[in-house]
Amino acid sequence: MSSTDNAAEQYTELFEQGQKAFLDAVDNWSRAARYTFDRFGTSSGTPLVAPEVILDQVFDFAVKILEVQRDVSRRLLAAATEASDATAAVAKASAER
């Protein structure tokens, strides 16, 4: 297996882990939101929290998730670039021998 294949496998594995973490976070948030809505609703069915507040919180949460995914993607790109540069340097050194 070449180092390029290994770097691609590592990138794929890290990306999959990031996606799983994202999905887990969304799932946890969904469960927490359901619990909150069930717990803090009133007997009349009118929520104690204004829908606008909930909407803002949902979008704020989505922004945070995107920021985390951007950071993970940048780190993965940096690692892949570093691995690619190292592979190119080894290939060049081997060719010069």
HELIX and SHEET records of a PDB file:
HELIX    1   1 SER A    3  PHE A   40  1                                  38    
HELIX    2   2 PRO A   51  GLU A   96  1                                  46    
END                                                                             
